[in-house]
Amino acid sequence: MEHRDAYRSEAALVTAIASKLGCSPDSLRVWVRQARRGGGERSGQSSAEKARIKALEREVREQRQANEILKKASAYFAPLW
């Protein structure tokens, strides 16, 4: 991004730099977008936010499963009291 002014467009920049790095322009474009999101330059969720949301969703799913197990155990043992 430091050489942004030397190119007529971001597409030209990404294409030129990707060939120097030996990767595809699409891969580099994705990395640039992720870096901008992570740095707050671009709207959207950063990689850290996505990972945190995924972990929280997993935790919620596990809690719901545990609650279902407890409900079934409660219903099973209720007649015994």
C-alpha positions, 0 to 999 in steps of 0.5 A: 500500500506504500506504493499506491500512488505509483499505480493508476488503480488498486487493481494495477497495484495488486497485479504488479505486486502479486507477480513480484510475490509469486501469488495470484492477484486475487489472493493478494487482493483478499489479504489486502482487504483483510489487512484493511479490515483488521486495521479499521480502514475498511468496514466489516469484521476483522479476523479476530472478530470473526474468530471470537464470534465463531467461538461464541457460537460454538459455546452457545451450541454446547450450552444448548446441548447441555441444557437438552441433556439436563432436561431429559435427565430431569424428566427421566428422574422426576417420577422417582422423587 
